[in-house]
Amino acid sequence: MPIERKSVKSAIIGGSAGFRFLAKHREELEPLGTITTPFGNSAPVYRYRSLGTDFFYISRHGDKGYNITASFVNYRANIWALKELGVERIIAWSGPAAIDPTLKIGEIIVPGDLIDETRRREYTYFENLGLGFIRQSPTFCPELSSALADAVRKRFGTCRTDDVYVCTEGPRLETPAEIRKFSACGGTLVGMTLIPEVFLAKELEICYAPVCYITNYAEGVRKRSFRPGVLFEGLLDDSESAQVDAAVASIAELAVSVIAGIETKERECRCPLFMERYRRRGDIGEDWHTWICPNEGN
């Protein structure tokens, strides 16, 4: 689709229940369709407009249901598409499992760090180029993370911000031994989606921060019997399902409220400067397309 530059500067990437947001807010959403990129087509993009709040929205796993697992999401196309639309900030929601047994099912947190256990994902735009040597501390945009944590505290009274999200390849779930390994390395959450999104966003100088809700306990954390034919085969107890559903509704509302509060604020974080060293050396120009595709726009 042809891209019309917008004044909208923020986006939300919805998680495994992201399609529910689309169904609930159908009247406020303008479908823009998929966007063609050098890396294939993005997922369908929507523009949300309501009560003075505008942002773009992508349902990571499909806009009508959970149709594509994290292993096969076209992350490069999705992040490129949002950059093309003028996005400067991305809030990403994810529903990881708890490695730390003190976490509660349905609890909403803002994680602080990542461990990469993915195997075969394409998580850079700079293949065969001398670019992309970017620091990863802090892992997520501190301004955006702080705004999310403040919103969680305002609603629930408290918010954990130091959790470490272990991102696995999937689509299979993890073995008990893997969970023990992740715990020994400091991991407190395990999921499949934040990598490579955050790394790609940084390469395009976009602020990125996740907000997570706990969907279940990871393998071996709590004793759970195998139950065929149900979500996670028994790792989520029936009595906990309502807490997860409530968290899904809350996380969307929180993300929207944060965007409403920051949309007009200038960025004062380091995210717009991740490629500054390459600018100063003359390796790249102001047109970000040419960083990745040298002939783009010529």
N, C-alpha and C positions, 0 to 999 in steps of 0.2 A: 504494500500500500504506500502511496506517497505520504511523506511525513510533513505535517504542518507544525511548525514550532509553536509550543504552548508556553503559557506563563506558569504552568504547574511544575513544581520542583520536587515533589515527593512521590514515593511509590510504596505500596505494600505488596509483599509476596506472601500469599496465603499457603498454609501447610496442608496436611493430609485431609483436613476438612474444609479447605479453602473454597470448594464448590458451594458449600452451604451459605457462605457470605454472598455469593452471586445470586443464589435463589432468594435469600432474604431481602436483598437490597436491589432487586431488579429495576425498580422505578428510578433509583438514583444513579444507575449505571448506563453509560453510553458505550456500546461495544465498538472498538476500533479495529478488531480483527487481528490476525497475525501480522507480524512485521518481518519483511525479508531482510536478512543480514548476510554477511559473507560466510556465516557459519550455519546457514539454513534458516528456516522460519522459526520465529519465537512462538511461545504459547500465546493464545488469544489475550489481548490487552484490553482493559476496560478503563474508562474514565469515570470516576465517582464524583458526583456533584450534589451537595446537600448542605444547606444552612451555612453557606460561605466556605465550606471545606471542599477543596478539590484535590484529588490525587489519582495516580494511575494504579491499577490493580492487576496482578497476575495470580492465577491459581496454579501453583507449581505442578500439581499432579493431575490437572485436568479441570475443565470448567463445568463438567456435568457429573463428575464422580471421580473416584480414585482410579484413574485410567493409566497412569504411568508411574513406575516406581522411581525412587531417587536415583538409582544407578543409571537411568536412561533419560533423565531430564536434559534438555539442551540448555545448559546453564549459560554457555557463551552467547547463544542467540538471545536469551532472555535479558541478560544484563546489557548487551549491546543495544537492544531495542529500547530499554529504559533510558540509556544515555542518549540515544537518538531523539527521544522525546523531550530531552532537557532535564531529566531527573538528576538531582544532586544528593538526595537522601533516600535510603531504602530501609524500611522496617521489614524484617523477615520473621514470620512466626514458624515454630517447629514444635513437634510433640515428641520429645525424647523419652526414653525409659530412665528410671532412676537406678543408678549404681549405689548411691549413698542411701542407706535404708531410713535415714532420718527425714528424707524428702517425703512429702505426702502426695498421693494421687490427686491430680487436679490443681496442685500448687503452681502458681505462676511466678517465674523467676526471670532474671536478666543475666545470662551467663557471662563470664569474664574472659574465658580462654578456650582454646581448641587443641585437640590432638588429632592428627590426620592419620586415619587407618584405611583410607580409600586405596584402591589398587590400580584403576585403569581409567580415571576421569581426566578429561582435558581441562586443566585448570590454569592455563595462561593464554593470553592473546599473543604473546611475544615469541612464538615458535621460530627458531632459527634467526633470532634477532638478539642484539646485545642490550636488551632492555629488561626491566622488571625486577631489579635488585631492590626490593622494598622491605623495609623493617616491618615486623609483625607485632610490635608491642607499642601501644595496646593493640590487642587483636581486633577489637571492634571500636567504632567511633565513640570516643568518650562522651561527647556532647549528646549524641543520640541515645546512648546507653543510659546516661544520667536522667534524661527526660523520661525514658521508659520506666526506669526504676522509681522515679518520683511518682509517676502515674499509678504504678502498682501499689506503692506505699499508701498513697492517698485513698485507694479503694479498699485495700486489704490490711493496712497497718504495718506491713513488713514486706521486705523483698530481698531475697538472696542475690548477691551480685558477684560472687567469687567462684561459682561453679565452673567446672571444666567439662566441656562437651566433647566426647570422643565420637568422631564421625567415621562410621564404618561403610564398607562398600555396598553390602546388601546384594540382592533383595532378601537374602536369608537373614534370620536373626542370629545373635551371637551365641557361642558356646559358653558353658559355665567357666571354663578355664580362661577364655578370652576376657570375660568380665572380671575375673580375679586379676588378670594382668593389667587391665585398664585401671582397676582400683589401686593397684600397687604403684601405678604411674601417676596417680592423682586425679584420675577421671571420676567424676561424680554423676555424669549423664552419658547416655549413649543414644545416638540417632544417626540419620543418614543424609541430612540435607544441607547443612550450612557450608560444606565444602563441595565445590569450589566457589560458591557464590561470593563469599566475602573476599577471596583473593582476586577474583575478576573485578569486583566493584572497586577495590583499591587500585588496580591497574588503570581504571578509567577515572580515578579520583572522585569516586562517589562515596559518601558516608554510608556505612552499613552497620546495623545493629540488630541482633535477634531478641525476641521475647519468646519464652518457652513455657509450655504447660506439661506437667508430668502425666504421661498416659498409662504407665504400668511400671512394675518393677522388673529390672533386667533378670536374665536367667541366673538362678541360684541365689538371688538377694533375699527372696522370701520363698518358702516352700509352697509351690503351687502345682496341683495335679494337672496332667495333660487332659484337655477337653477338646475333642475334635469338632470342627465345624463352627467355632466361634473365634472372634478376633483375638490374635496372639495365642490361640490354642490354650487358653487358661491362665496366661500371665496377668490378665486383668480380671479381677473378681467381679461377679455380677453386681455386687453391692457398690462397686466403685464407678460403674459406668455413668451414673448420673453426675458424679463429680467431674468427670472428663467432659461431658456435654456442657456443663455450666462453664467450665474453663474455656472451651472453644468459643462460646458466646462472649465471654468476658475479654478474651485476648483480642478479638476483633475490635470491640468497643474501645479498649485501651489504646490500640494502635491508631485508631481514627482520632481519638482525643489528643494524642501526642502530636500528630500532624497538624491538627487545628491550632495547637499552641506554638509550633515552631515554623510554620510555613513562611511567615514574613520575616523571620530572623536571619541575619547574615551568618554564614558559617565562620566560626572562629577556631575550629579544630585544625589539625594538620592534614586532614584528608585531601583538601584541594592542592596540596604541595607534594604528593607522593612522587610525581614525575619531575619535580623541579630541577633535580641534578642534571637530568637529560636535556631540559630546556637550556640551562646555563651553558652546557657543553655544545649546544647547537645540534644535538642528535635528533631532536623533535621540534616541530613548530606548534603553533596554537591550534591547528586543526587536528583534533584527536584521531580522526579517521586515518590520517596518514601515518600515525604511529604504528598502526597494525597492517594497513594496506597502502603501501606507498603510492600506488597509482589512483587511489580513491579521489574523486573530484577533479582529476586532471583531464 
